[in-house]
Amino acid sequence: MLSRALESYRVPVASSSDFDSLTAKHHVFADALERYEDYFQRTILLHVGDHDPSGVWMHESMGEDLKAFSRDHDDAPDDLIELRRVALTPQQIREYAIEPQPDAVKPTNTHSKHFLELGLEPAAQLEALLPDRLSEVVRQAVKDILDMDILRASQEQERLEREQVQEKLDAINAVLREAFGPS
């Protein structure tokens, strides 16, 4: 769903269902480092997830691990990857009248105390945000980051190049039809 919503912006989308894996986080770091070494571009990682103790912990843990990879790598700047929480946020829970999930803050959950100390209530599930609304929230976050003039110029250049390639292919096909007849 998000891949389709972001297709025209050339933004990679990945599921983070296994993102608690250090291996998966290290792959993200390695890709960001390669992009930095090749193009001097830092990476902005947009994160969507449940707004509950575990979801907030996952976001914080991800940020801590990515920063640790940067600290441990001599060629990586400390701000190689910026992690931004795009959804679900307390403001979105209120703004979109999402049904809170008070039972998500459980005394048995080790992350609940931290969640409460930060004043992050109410808890809610990302799935409560309508898919179209989630797509629009993420799309807007991407638009806020990208230089849209550069993106449009790049898309126009690609369109022109496709036309040029097609013209050359048409010319080659015409020569081949003339030489060998229609297929």
C-alpha positions as CSV (number, residue, x, y, z in Angstrom):
1,M,0.0,0.0,0.0
2,L,2.7,2.5,1.0
3,S,4.9,1.4,-2.0
4,R,2.1,2.4,-4.4
5,A,1.5,5.7,-2.5
6,L,5.1,6.7,-2.8
7,E,6.0,5.2,-6.2
8,S,6.2,8.6,-8.0
9,Y,8.6,10.0,-5.3
10,R,11.2,7.2,-5.8
11,V,11.3,6.4,-2.1
12,P,12.1,2.9,-1.1
13,V,9.6,1.3,1.3
14,A,10.3,-1.6,3.6
15,S,8.3,-3.5,6.1
16,S,9.8,-3.3,9.6
17,S,8.1,-6.4,10.9
18,D,11.6,-7.9,11.4
19,F,13.3,-4.6,12.2
20,D,14.0,-5.7,15.8
21,S,16.7,-7.8,14.2
22,L,20.2,-6.2,14.4
23,T,21.0,-7.7,11.0
24,A,18.1,-5.9,9.4
25,K,19.1,-2.6,11.1
26,H,22.7,-3.1,10.0
27,H,21.5,-3.6,6.4
28,V,19.7,-0.2,6.6
29,F,22.9,1.3,8.1
30,A,25.1,-0.2,5.3
31,D,22.8,1.1,2.6
32,A,22.8,4.6,4.2
33,L,26.6,4.5,4.5
34,E,27.0,3.5,0.8
35,R,24.6,6.3,-0.3
36,Y,26.7,8.8,1.9
37,E,30.0,7.6,0.4
38,D,28.7,7.6,-3.2
39,Y,26.6,10.8,-3.1
40,F,27.3,12.5,0.2
41,Q,23.6,12.1,1.1
42,R,22.4,11.5,4.6
43,T,19.4,9.2,5.0
44,I,16.0,10.1,6.5
45,L,14.2,7.1,7.7
46,L,10.4,7.5,8.1
47,H,8.8,5.2,10.6
48,V,5.2,4.2,11.1
49,G,4.1,1.9,13.9
50,D,1.7,1.4,16.7
51,H,1.6,4.1,19.3
52,D,1.8,1.9,22.4
53,P,4.7,1.0,24.7
54,S,6.2,-1.7,22.4
55,G,5.8,0.5,19.3
56,V,7.5,3.5,21.0
57,W,10.2,1.2,22.3
58,M,10.8,-0.3,18.8
59,H,11.2,3.3,17.4
60,E,13.6,4.3,20.1
61,S,15.6,1.1,19.9
62,M,15.9,1.5,16.2
63,G,17.3,5.0,16.6
64,E,19.7,3.9,19.3
65,D,21.0,0.9,17.2
66,L,21.5,3.0,14.1
67,K,23.4,5.7,16.0
68,A,25.6,3.0,17.6
69,F,26.4,1.6,14.1
70,S,27.5,5.2,13.1
71,R,29.6,5.6,16.2
72,D,31.3,2.3,15.6
73,H,32.2,3.1,12.0
74,D,35.0,5.6,11.4
75,D,33.7,6.9,8.1
76,A,30.1,7.4,9.2
77,P,29.0,10.8,10.4
78,D,27.0,10.8,13.7
79,D,24.0,12.1,11.8
80,L,24.1,9.6,8.9
81,I,20.6,8.5,9.6
82,E,17.8,10.6,10.9
83,L,14.8,8.6,12.2
84,R,11.4,10.3,12.1
85,R,8.2,9.0,13.6
86,V,5.5,9.7,11.0
87,A,2.6,7.7,12.4
88,L,1.1,6.9,14.7
89,T,1.4,9.9,17.0
90,P,-0.7,11.2,19.9
91,Q,-1.7,14.2,17.8
92,Q,-2.9,11.9,15.0
93,I,-4.9,9.8,17.6
94,R,-6.7,13.0,18.6
95,E,-6.9,14.6,15.2
96,Y,-8.4,11.5,13.5
97,A,-10.5,10.5,16.5
98,I,-8.8,7.1,16.7
99,E,-10.1,4.8,19.3
100,P,-7.6,4.6,22.2
101,Q,-6.4,1.2,23.3
102,P,-6.0,1.5,27.1
103,D,-5.4,-2.2,27.5
104,A,-2.2,-1.8,25.4
105,V,-0.5,-0.2,28.4
106,K,-0.1,-3.3,30.5
107,P,1.6,-3.5,33.9
108,T,3.3,-6.6,32.7
109,N,4.8,-4.8,29.7
110,T,8.3,-3.7,30.6
111,H,8.0,-0.7,28.3
112,S,4.7,0.6,29.8
113,K,6.4,2.5,32.6
114,H,8.6,4.4,30.1
115,F,5.6,5.1,27.9
116,L,3.7,6.6,30.9
117,E,6.7,8.5,32.2
118,L,7.0,10.2,28.8
119,G,3.2,11.1,28.9
120,L,2.6,9.4,25.6
121,E,-1.0,8.2,26.4
122,P,-3.3,7.3,24.9
123,A,-2.1,4.1,23.1
124,A,-3.6,3.1,19.8
125,Q,-2.9,0.7,17.0
126,L,-1.6,1.9,13.6
127,E,-4.3,-0.3,11.9
128,A,-6.9,2.1,13.3
129,L,-5.7,4.8,10.9
130,L,-7.5,4.3,7.6
131,P,-5.2,3.1,4.8
132,D,-5.9,6.1,2.6
133,R,-5.2,8.5,5.5
134,L,-2.0,6.6,6.4
135,S,-0.9,6.9,2.7
136,E,-1.6,10.6,2.7
137,V,0.3,11.2,6.1
138,V,3.4,9.3,4.8
139,R,3.1,11.0,1.3
140,Q,3.0,14.4,3.0
141,A,6.0,13.5,5.2
142,V,8.0,12.6,2.0
143,K,6.9,15.8,0.2
144,D,8.1,17.8,3.2
145,I,11.5,16.3,2.9
146,L,12.1,16.2,-0.9
147,D,13.0,19.1,-3.1
148,M,10.0,18.8,-5.4
149,D,11.5,21.0,-8.0
150,I,14.5,18.7,-8.4
151,L,12.2,15.7,-8.4
152,R,10.1,17.2,-11.2
153,A,13.1,18.1,-13.2
154,S,14.5,14.6,-12.9
155,Q,11.2,13.1,-13.9
156,E,11.0,15.4,-16.9
157,Q,14.6,14.5,-17.9
158,E,13.7,10.8,-17.7
159,R,10.6,11.3,-19.8
160,L,12.7,13.0,-22.5
161,E,15.3,10.3,-22.4
162,R,12.6,7.6,-22.8
163,E,11.3,9.4,-25.8
164,Q,14.8,9.6,-27.3
165,V,15.4,5.9,-26.7
166,Q,12.0,5.0,-28.2
167,E,12.7,7.1,-31.3
168,K,16.0,5.2,-31.8
169,L,14.3,1.9,-31.3
170,D,11.6,2.8,-33.8
171,A,14.4,3.8,-36.3
172,I,16.2,0.5,-35.8
173,N,12.9,-1.4,-36.2
174,A,12.2,0.5,-39.4
175,V,15.6,-0.5,-40.8
176,L,15.1,-4.1,-39.8
177,R,11.6,-4.2,-41.4
178,E,13.0,-2.8,-44.6
179,A,15.9,-5.2,-44.6
180,F,14.0,-8.4,-43.6
181,G,10.4,-7.6,-44.1
182,P,7.6,-7.4,-41.6
183,S,7.8,-9.9,-38.8
